[in-house]
Amino acid sequence: MCAQLIDGKEVANNIKNQLRGRIEALKKRGITPGLATVLVGDDPASATYVRSKAKACEKLGLYSEVVKKPAGIPQLELMAIVDRLNNDPKISGFLVQSPLPAPLDELAVTLAIKPEKDVDGFHPVNVGMMLIGTPGLLPCTPHGIIKLMEYYQIDPSGREVVIVGRSNIVGKPMAALLMQKQKMANATVTVAHSRTRNLAEVVRRADILIAAIGRPKFITADMIKEGAVVIDVGVNRVEDTNLEKGYRLVGDVDFDACFDKASYITPVPGGVGLMTIAMLMYNTVSAAENQNK
């Protein structure tokens, strides 16, 4: 068996094309959706991600604002920026790029963002609404995975899904979405992690495997069953002296080894990561619509 590649670029472009009509409708009413990103410090991965967001906004014709601050910014100054963006009518939604340098209080920042402008979907109000099945703004990566499965007609209903990783960004919200009584859900969900006993045995039960543990090539071919759907959320830098930049990106799944065993598989790069950006644009447009009903 050779897996069918799940093309994140194709699905992300499909999402963006659907957004264009909604953006045009808003602009006819004099409303331009706006996204602001606050970048604290000089983490290269965060800086790259922020540039990608700004570029996506430009291509869709959204207003974009990037606020860059040094790592030593006082908490009060950062909170003042959040307050300004909360009350700026040009900004439909915004996010403060994670992780924040120590000793900044990331939870305090998250709590200070108005839920209706929380395009990351991390505010407890939005998390709670997701859990009870009445979603507002959903976390971008898990929602993007749902959209990938929907596009490729991979219905999780009644199937066993194993999520490897229990982060607040991917693992927990992914489980919450898949267990709902709704379309593209109704799955039997297991959340495994680094402390799971007999992890390989648990993973082998998966009809659909979602790997988000942050360890390069952690999932090997002997850990998945024949015909499983494999969705790789991991983005890990590994040294590669053959490349000018000195590294390459790999996922949490050993892609080459698992390709011949899976039925569907996402590549890294080119898979889930592109959907995260697309769903951030989706949330920004949705926030603009909700604020201007």
C-alpha positions in Angstrom: 0.0 0.0 0.0 1.1 3.5 -0.8 -0.4 6.4 1.0 -2.3 9.2 -0.6 -0.6 12.5 0.2 -2.8 15.0 2.1 -1.8 18.3 0.4 -2.0 21.1 2.9 -1.3 23.7 0.2 -4.2 22.6 -1.9 -6.6 22.7 1.0 -5.3 25.9 2.4 -5.7 27.6 -1.0 -9.3 26.3 -1.2 -10.0 27.8 2.3 -8.5 31.2 1.2 -10.5 31.2 -2.1 -13.7 30.7 -0.1 -12.8 33.6 2.1 -12.3 36.0 -0.8 -16.1 36.3 -1.3 -16.7 36.9 2.4 -14.0 39.6 2.5 -15.4 41.3 -0.6 -18.9 41.4 1.0 -17.4 43.0 4.1 -15.5 45.6 2.1 -18.6 46.6 0.2 -20.0 47.5 3.6 -16.8 49.6 4.3 -15.3 46.9 6.6 -11.7 45.6 6.1 -10.9 42.6 8.4 -7.7 43.4 10.3 -5.2 41.1 12.0 -2.6 42.3 14.5 0.3 40.2 15.7 2.5 41.0 18.7 6.0 39.6 18.6 8.1 39.9 21.8 11.8 39.0 21.6 13.8 37.6 18.7 12.9 33.9 18.5 13.6 33.0 14.8 10.8 30.5 14.5 8.3 33.0 15.9 9.6 35.7 13.6 9.2 33.4 10.5 5.6 32.6 11.6 4.7 36.2 12.0 6.0 37.1 8.6 3.9 34.3 7.1 0.8 35.7 8.8 1.5 39.2 7.5 2.1 37.8 3.9 -1.2 35.8 4.0 -3.1 39.0 5.1 -1.5 41.0 2.2 -2.5 38.3 -0.4 -6.1 38.3 0.8 -6.4 42.1 1.1 -6.7 42.2 4.9 -5.4 44.9 7.1 -2.2 43.7 8.9 -0.3 45.2 11.8 2.8 43.7 13.5 3.9 45.1 16.9 7.5 44.1 17.7 8.9 44.6 21.2 12.2 43.5 22.8 12.3 40.5 25.2 12.7 42.8 28.2 9.4 44.6 27.8 7.6 45.1 31.1 4.4 43.2 31.7 2.4 46.4 32.2 3.6 47.7 28.8 2.6 44.5 27.1 -0.8 44.6 28.8 -1.3 48.1 27.5 -0.7 47.0 24.0 -3.3 44.2 24.4 -5.7 46.9 25.7 -5.1 49.1 22.7 -5.7 46.3 20.3 -8.9 45.3 22.1 -10.3 48.7 21.5 -8.9 49.4 18.0 -11.8 49.2 15.5 -9.3 48.5 12.7 -8.3 45.2 14.4 -10.8 42.4 14.0 -8.6 40.0 15.9 -5.1 39.7 17.2 -2.7 37.4 18.9 0.4 37.6 21.1 2.9 35.2 19.6 3.8 32.3 21.9 6.1 31.5 23.6 6.7 34.7 25.5 10.1 35.2 27.1 10.4 34.8 30.8 9.3 36.3 33.2 6.3 37.5 31.2 3.0 36.0 32.3 1.4 34.4 29.2 -1.8 33.4 30.9 -2.4 37.0 32.1 -2.0 38.2 28.5 -4.4 35.5 27.1 -7.0 36.4 29.7 -6.8 40.1 28.8 -7.6 39.5 25.1 -11.3 40.0 24.4 -12.8 36.6 23.4 -14.4 38.1 20.3 -10.9 39.1 19.1 -9.1 36.0 20.2 -8.2 34.6 16.8 -5.9 31.9 18.3 -9.0 30.5 20.1 -7.1 30.2 23.4 -9.2 32.3 25.7 -11.0 30.2 28.3 -14.4 31.6 27.0 -13.7 30.2 23.5 -12.2 27.0 24.9 -15.3 26.5 27.1 -17.7 27.2 24.2 -15.7 24.6 22.1 -16.0 22.0 24.9 -19.8 22.4 25.1 -20.2 22.2 21.4 -21.1 25.8 20.7 -17.9 27.1 19.2 -16.9 30.7 18.7 -13.4 31.1 17.4 -11.7 27.7 17.3 -7.9 27.0 17.7 -6.4 27.2 14.3 -4.3 24.0 14.1 -7.0 21.5 15.3 -9.7 23.3 13.2 -7.3 23.1 10.2 -6.9 19.3 10.7 -10.7 18.9 10.7 -10.8 20.9 7.4 -8.1 18.6 5.9 -10.1 15.5 6.8 -13.3 17.0 5.4 -11.6 17.9 2.1 -10.3 14.4 1.7 -13.5 12.8 2.9 -11.9 11.1 5.9 -14.9 10.8 8.2 -13.8 10.2 11.8 -17.3 9.1 12.9 -17.2 5.8 14.8 -13.4 5.4 14.2 -10.7 5.2 16.8 -8.5 8.3 16.8 -5.3 8.4 18.8 -3.7 11.8 19.5 -0.1 11.7 20.6 0.4 14.9 22.6 -1.7 16.7 25.2 -0.9 20.4 24.7 -3.4 23.2 25.1 -2.7 24.2 21.5 -3.3 20.9 19.7 -3.9 17.8 21.7 -6.6 18.8 24.1 -8.7 21.0 21.7 -8.3 18.3 19.0 -9.8 15.7 21.3 -12.6 18.1 22.2 -13.5 18.7 18.6 -13.4 15.1 17.5 -15.7 13.9 20.4 -18.6 16.3 19.6 -22.0 15.1 18.3 -21.6 16.8 14.9 -20.3 16.4 11.4 -16.6 15.5 11.1 -16.6 14.3 14.7 -18.3 11.4 16.7 -14.9 9.7 17.1 -13.7 7.5 19.9 -10.7 9.5 21.1 -7.6 8.5 23.0 -5.1 11.1 24.1 -1.6 9.5 24.6 1.6 11.3 25.7 5.1 10.7 27.0 3.8 9.1 30.2 1.5 6.6 28.4 2.3 3.0 29.2 2.8 0.7 26.2 2.6 3.8 23.9 3.3 1.8 20.7 0.4 -0.5 21.4 -2.0 2.4 22.0 -0.9 4.1 18.8 -1.3 0.9 16.8 -5.0 0.9 17.6 -5.5 4.1 15.7 -7.6 4.3 12.6 -6.6 7.9 12.5 -3.3 9.0 14.2 -2.6 12.6 15.0 1.0 13.1 16.1 1.8 16.3 18.0 4.4 15.3 20.5 7.3 17.5 19.3 9.9 14.8 18.8 11.5 14.3 15.3 10.4 11.0 13.6 9.1 9.7 16.9 6.3 7.7 15.2 7.8 4.8 13.3 6.3 2.4 10.8 5.9 -0.4 13.4 3.8 1.9 15.5 1.0 2.3 13.0 -1.4 -0.2 11.7 -1.9 -1.0 8.0 -4.2 1.6 6.3 -4.1 4.1 9.1 -4.6 7.8 8.4 -1.5 9.7 9.7 -1.7 13.4 10.4 1.7 14.9 11.4 1.5 18.2 13.3 5.2 18.2 14.3 7.7 20.7 12.9 11.2 19.9 14.1 14.6 21.3 13.0 17.2 18.6 12.5 20.8 19.3 11.6 21.6 18.8 7.9 25.1 19.9 6.8 24.2 19.3 3.2 21.9 22.3 3.2 23.1 25.9 3.2 20.9 26.8 6.2 22.3 23.8 8.1 19.1 22.2 9.0 15.9 20.7 7.6 12.4 20.4 8.8 10.9 17.0 9.7 7.7 16.0 11.5 7.0 13.8 14.5 6.4 10.9 12.0 9.0 9.0 10.1 7.4 9.9 6.8 9.4 7.7 4.5 8.9 4.6 6.6 5.2 5.2 7.2 4.3 6.2 3.6 4.0 2.6 2.4 1.8 1.6 5.3 -0.6 4.4 5.7 -3.7 5.1 3.6 -3.4 8.9 3.9 -0.5 10.9 5.3 0.5 14.6 5.7 4.0 15.8 4.7 6.2 18.1 6.7 6.5 20.8 5.5 3.5 21.2 3.2 0.8 19.7 5.5 -0.8 20.9 8.7 1.4 24.0 9.1 -0.1 25.7 6.0 -3.6 25.0 7.4 -2.8 26.8 10.6 -2.2 30.1 8.7 -5.3 29.5 6.6 -7.5 29.0 9.6 -6.0 32.1 11.3 -7.3 34.1 8.2 -10.6 32.2 8.6 -10.9 33.3 12.2 -10.0 36.9 11.4 -12.7 37.1 8.7 -15.2 35.4 11.0 -14.4 37.8 13.8 -14.9 40.8 11.5 -18.3 39.4 10.5 -19.4 38.7 14.1 -18.4 42.2 15.2 -20.3 43.8 12.4 -23.6 41.9 12.3 
